[in-house]
Amino acid sequence: MANAPTVRTARGSRLSRGQRANLHGYLLSAPSYLAIAVVILIPFFAVVVFAFADFRLIDIPRLSLDTIDWTLDNVRGALGSTAFWSALSTTLLYAAFTTVGVIAGGVIVALAMRKPFRGQSVVRALFLVPYVLPVIAAATIWRTMLNPQYGIVNAFGTQVLGWSSPIAFLTTKSAQIGGLTIPVALIVVILFEIWKSAPFTFLFVTARLQNVPAELEDAAAIDGANAGQRLAHIVLPQLRTVVMVLVLLRFIWSFQNFNDIYLLTQGAGGTEVMAVKVFKELTVRADVGSAAAYGLWMTAILLVFGVLWALANRRKEAM
């Protein structure tokens, strides 16, 4: 058998075919690694550095490593601030309820449209409209509908439901309904996120449902299992993996969501989540170090959640 072709390097050593293949692979992957470094690693490193530096936006033109005052005040100040804990609690509530709503809504709609019916493709296309709609357009539609002066929701409420006065849904922090305190603006942004993102879950779950063997349900039906039993013991277990992945992704996206909330309320009415707080620290207070510290704590919290999710998922797989 002929020897594998080799390539002589500058020092006289030779590369085998496998080594050349690995070298080519590294060279082809280099642009991806470079993009990751430029887009993700370097900005993250900058956030870590800025979190321990005391400077503002006005100091950037004359900024250098020699002139930066290094301090732990930003990180410690965030934990000692009531605004931090308020924003964190709002973020956790927002992320938790949107995650549950988006996953549940997508799964329910996917199950409801699982069996073929007349006009199914049209209904599916209409359900996907909120997801493909640009967020600025969707937010504008909702702001117009909920406007207390000319919005259709308040017009219907005052003229049909008998409301005594219009409700400023996007700026009202809370309202008393039946003895309960309802966070009005926060519920609105949660509903907006569910309406806009549930189609994403619908796409994934629908794709998974199409791969569920029909023979399993047919065999269960022959054995006397009703529709509810087939759903609980055959269909839903098939969705566990995709739902677990969607829970992780949805919580991360909701936890760091900024566009939807800022376009709707700009953080008013008790909707100042962590991402909005970071933005205001940077643009309103012009405090780069404080904004970076808030962002760093957001990253740490998401890492903790990711670890807990991985442990919970591993425990379920081991059962």
C-alpha positions as CSV (number, residue, x, y, z in Angstrom):
1,M,0.0,0.0,0.0
2,A,1.3,3.4,-0.9
3,N,2.3,5.7,1.9
4,A,-0.1,8.6,2.7
5,P,1.0,11.8,1.0
6,T,2.8,14.2,3.3
7,V,3.6,17.9,3.3
8,R,7.0,19.3,4.4
9,T,6.8,22.3,6.7
10,A,9.2,25.1,7.1
11,R,11.2,23.1,9.7
12,G,11.3,19.9,7.7
13,S,8.7,18.0,9.6
14,R,5.9,16.4,7.7
15,L,2.1,16.6,8.1
16,S,0.0,13.5,7.5
17,R,-3.2,13.5,5.6
18,G,-5.2,13.6,8.9
19,Q,-3.1,16.5,10.2
20,R,-3.6,18.4,7.0
21,A,-7.4,17.8,7.2
22,N,-7.4,19.2,10.8
23,L,-5.3,22.2,9.7
24,H,-7.8,22.9,6.9
25,G,-10.6,22.6,9.3
26,Y,-9.0,25.1,11.7
27,L,-8.4,27.5,8.9
28,L,-12.0,27.2,7.7
29,S,-13.3,27.7,11.2
30,A,-11.1,30.7,12.0
31,P,-13.5,33.3,10.6
32,S,-16.2,31.9,12.9
33,Y,-14.0,32.0,15.9
34,L,-12.9,35.5,15.0
35,A,-16.6,36.6,14.7
36,I,-17.4,35.1,18.1
37,A,-14.4,36.8,19.7
38,V,-15.3,40.2,18.2
39,V,-19.1,40.0,18.7
40,I,-19.3,38.1,22.1
41,L,-16.0,37.6,24.0
42,I,-14.5,41.1,23.6
43,P,-17.8,43.0,24.5
44,F,-18.3,40.6,27.5
45,F,-14.7,41.2,28.7
46,A,-15.3,45.0,28.3
47,V,-18.4,44.7,30.5
48,V,-16.5,42.8,33.2
49,V,-13.7,45.5,33.1
50,F,-16.2,48.4,33.2
51,A,-18.1,46.9,36.1
52,F,-15.1,47.5,38.3
53,A,-14.3,51.0,36.9
54,D,-15.6,54.3,38.1
55,F,-16.2,56.5,35.0
56,R,-19.1,58.1,33.1
57,L,-19.8,58.7,29.4
58,I,-18.3,62.1,29.5
59,D,-15.0,60.6,30.6
60,I,-14.6,58.3,27.5
61,P,-12.7,60.8,25.3
62,R,-9.8,61.0,27.8
63,L,-10.1,57.4,29.0
64,S,-7.1,55.2,29.5
65,L,-6.0,52.4,31.8
66,D,-3.9,54.9,33.8
67,T,-6.7,57.3,34.5
68,I,-9.4,54.7,35.4
69,D,-10.3,54.5,39.1
70,W,-10.8,50.8,39.9
71,T,-13.4,50.1,42.5
72,L,-15.8,47.5,43.8
73,D,-18.5,50.1,44.5
74,N,-20.4,49.5,41.3
75,V,-20.9,45.8,42.1
76,R,-21.6,46.3,45.8
77,G,-23.7,49.3,45.1
78,A,-26.0,47.4,42.8
79,L,-26.7,44.8,45.5
80,G,-27.3,47.4,48.1
81,S,-29.7,49.4,45.9
82,T,-33.5,49.0,46.3
83,A,-33.8,49.8,42.5
84,F,-31.7,46.7,41.7
85,W,-33.9,44.3,43.7
86,S,-37.1,46.0,42.4
87,A,-35.9,45.5,38.8
88,L,-34.8,42.0,39.6
89,S,-38.1,40.9,41.1
90,T,-40.0,42.5,38.2
91,T,-37.7,40.7,35.7
92,L,-38.2,37.3,37.4
93,L,-41.9,37.8,37.4
94,Y,-41.9,38.8,33.8
95,A,-39.6,36.0,32.7
96,A,-41.5,33.3,34.6
97,F,-45.0,34.3,33.5
98,T,-44.0,34.9,29.9
99,T,-42.2,31.5,29.8
100,V,-45.2,29.7,31.1
101,G,-47.6,31.5,28.9
102,V,-45.5,31.2,25.7
103,I,-44.9,27.5,26.2
104,A,-48.4,26.7,27.3
105,G,-50.0,28.8,24.5
106,G,-47.8,27.3,21.8
107,V,-48.4,23.7,23.0
108,I,-52.2,24.1,23.3
109,V,-52.5,25.6,19.8
110,A,-50.2,23.0,18.3
111,L,-52.3,20.2,19.8
112,A,-55.5,21.9,18.8
113,M,-54.4,22.1,15.1
114,R,-52.8,18.7,15.1
115,K,-55.6,16.9,13.2
116,P,-56.2,18.1,9.6
117,F,-59.2,20.3,9.0
118,R,-60.5,22.6,6.3
119,G,-58.6,25.8,6.2
120,Q,-55.8,24.5,8.5
121,S,-53.0,26.1,6.5
122,V,-54.7,29.5,6.6
123,V,-55.2,29.3,10.4
124,R,-51.6,28.4,10.9
125,A,-50.4,31.3,8.8
126,L,-52.6,33.7,10.7
127,F,-51.3,32.4,14.0
128,L,-47.7,33.1,12.8
129,V,-48.4,36.7,12.0
130,P,-47.5,38.1,15.5
131,Y,-44.1,36.3,15.4
132,V,-43.1,37.6,11.9
133,L,-44.5,41.1,12.6
134,P,-41.7,43.6,13.3
135,V,-41.6,44.4,17.0
136,I,-41.9,48.2,16.3
137,A,-45.1,47.6,14.3
138,A,-46.5,45.2,16.9
139,A,-45.8,47.6,19.7
140,T,-47.3,50.5,17.8
141,I,-50.5,48.5,17.2
142,W,-50.8,47.7,20.9
143,R,-50.1,51.2,22.0
144,T,-52.8,52.5,19.7
145,M,-55.3,49.9,20.8
146,L,-54.6,50.6,24.5
147,N,-54.5,54.4,24.3
148,P,-56.7,55.9,26.9
149,Q,-58.0,58.7,24.6
150,Y,-58.8,56.9,21.3
151,G,-57.9,53.3,21.8
152,I,-60.4,50.6,20.8
153,V,-60.0,48.8,24.1
154,N,-61.0,51.7,26.3
155,A,-63.7,52.7,23.8
156,F,-65.2,49.2,24.2
157,G,-64.8,49.2,27.9
158,T,-66.4,52.6,28.5
159,Q,-69.2,52.2,26.0
160,V,-70.0,48.5,26.3
161,L,-68.6,47.2,29.6
162,G,-69.6,50.3,31.6
163,W,-66.2,51.5,32.8
164,S,-66.4,54.7,34.7
165,S,-63.3,56.1,33.0
166,P,-60.6,55.0,30.5
167,I,-57.6,53.0,31.8
168,A,-54.0,54.0,31.0
169,F,-52.9,50.4,30.6
170,L,-49.3,51.2,29.8
171,T,-48.6,53.6,32.7
172,T,-50.9,52.3,35.5
173,K,-48.7,50.4,38.0
174,S,-51.6,48.7,39.9
175,A,-55.4,48.7,40.3
176,Q,-57.8,47.2,42.8
177,I,-60.1,44.6,41.3
178,G,-62.3,42.6,43.6
179,G,-60.0,43.2,46.5
180,L,-56.9,42.2,44.6
181,T,-54.1,44.4,43.6
182,I,-53.4,43.8,39.9
183,P,-50.2,45.0,38.2
184,V,-51.8,46.5,35.1
185,A,-48.8,47.6,33.0
186,L,-46.8,44.4,33.9
187,I,-49.7,42.2,32.8
188,V,-50.0,44.1,29.5
189,V,-46.3,43.6,28.7
190,I,-46.6,39.9,29.7
191,L,-49.6,39.4,27.4
192,F,-47.8,41.2,24.6
193,E,-44.8,38.9,24.9
194,I,-47.1,35.8,25.0
195,W,-49.0,37.0,22.0
196,K,-45.9,37.7,20.0
197,S,-43.7,34.7,21.0
198,A,-46.2,31.8,21.4
199,P,-46.0,31.1,17.6
200,F,-42.3,30.3,18.1
201,T,-43.2,27.4,20.4
202,F,-46.0,26.4,18.1
203,L,-43.5,25.9,15.2
204,F,-41.2,23.7,17.3
205,V,-44.0,21.6,18.9
206,T,-45.8,21.2,15.6
207,A,-42.6,19.9,14.0
208,R,-42.2,17.4,16.9
209,L,-45.8,16.3,16.7
210,Q,-45.4,15.4,13.1
211,N,-42.8,12.8,14.1
212,V,-44.9,11.1,16.7
213,P,-45.7,7.6,15.4
214,A,-49.4,7.3,14.7
215,E,-49.2,3.5,15.3
216,L,-48.7,4.2,19.0
217,E,-51.9,6.1,19.3
218,D,-53.8,3.6,17.1
219,A,-52.6,0.7,19.3
220,A,-53.6,2.5,22.5
221,A,-57.0,3.3,21.0
222,I,-57.5,-0.4,20.2
223,D,-56.5,-1.3,23.8
224,G,-59.3,1.0,25.0
225,A,-57.4,4.2,25.9
226,N,-59.5,7.3,25.5
227,A,-58.3,10.6,23.9
228,G,-57.1,12.0,27.3
229,Q,-55.1,9.0,28.2
230,R,-53.5,8.9,24.7
231,L,-52.6,12.6,25.1
232,A,-51.2,12.2,28.6
233,H,-49.2,8.9,28.2
234,I,-48.2,9.0,24.5
235,V,-48.2,12.5,23.0
236,L,-47.1,14.7,25.9
237,P,-44.1,12.5,26.8
238,Q,-42.9,12.9,23.2
239,L,-42.7,16.6,23.7
240,R,-40.7,16.7,26.9
241,T,-37.3,17.2,25.3
242,V,-38.3,20.0,23.0
243,V,-40.3,21.7,25.8
244,M,-37.4,21.6,28.1
245,V,-35.2,23.3,25.5
246,L,-37.8,25.9,24.9
247,V,-38.2,26.6,28.6
248,L,-34.5,27.4,28.8
249,L,-34.4,29.5,25.7
250,R,-37.6,31.4,26.5
251,F,-36.6,32.2,30.1
252,I,-33.2,33.5,28.9
253,W,-34.8,35.6,26.2
254,S,-37.5,37.0,28.5
255,F,-35.0,37.7,31.3
256,Q,-32.9,39.9,29.0
257,N,-35.8,41.3,26.9
258,F,-35.6,45.0,26.3
259,N,-37.2,46.0,23.0
260,D,-40.7,44.9,23.7
261,I,-41.0,46.5,27.1
262,Y,-39.2,49.7,26.2
263,L,-41.3,50.2,23.1
264,L,-44.5,49.7,25.1
265,T,-43.9,51.4,28.4
266,Q,-40.3,52.6,28.6
267,G,-40.2,51.0,32.0
268,A,-43.2,53.0,33.3
269,G,-46.0,51.5,35.4
270,G,-43.8,49.0,37.3
271,T,-42.3,47.4,34.2
272,E,-38.7,48.5,34.7
273,V,-36.9,45.1,34.2
274,M,-33.2,44.7,34.4
275,A,-32.5,45.4,30.8
276,V,-34.4,48.7,31.0
277,K,-32.6,49.5,34.2
278,V,-29.2,48.9,32.5
279,F,-30.2,51.2,29.6
280,K,-31.3,54.0,32.0
281,E,-28.1,53.7,34.1
282,L,-26.2,54.2,30.9
283,T,-28.2,56.9,29.1
284,V,-30.0,58.8,31.9
285,R,-27.3,58.7,34.6
286,A,-24.4,58.2,32.1
287,D,-22.8,55.9,34.6
288,V,-21.0,53.3,32.6
289,G,-19.6,51.4,35.6
290,S,-23.0,51.0,37.2
291,A,-24.7,49.9,34.0
292,A,-21.9,47.3,33.5
293,A,-22.4,46.1,37.0
294,Y,-26.1,45.6,36.5
295,G,-25.3,43.7,33.3
296,L,-22.8,41.5,35.0
297,W,-25.2,40.6,37.7
298,M,-27.8,39.7,35.0
299,T,-25.2,37.3,33.5
300,A,-24.5,35.7,36.8
301,I,-28.2,35.1,37.5
302,L,-28.7,33.6,34.1
303,L,-25.7,31.3,34.6
304,V,-27.2,30.1,37.9
305,F,-30.5,29.4,36.2
306,G,-28.7,27.5,33.4
307,V,-26.9,25.3,35.9
308,L,-30.2,24.6,37.8
309,W,-32.0,23.8,34.6
310,A,-29.2,21.4,33.5
311,L,-29.2,19.6,36.9
312,A,-33.0,19.3,36.8
313,N,-32.9,18.0,33.3
314,R,-30.2,15.5,34.1
315,R,-32.2,14.3,37.2
316,K,-35.3,13.7,35.0
317,E,-33.3,11.8,32.5
318,A,-31.8,9.6,35.2
319,M,-35.3,8.7,36.5
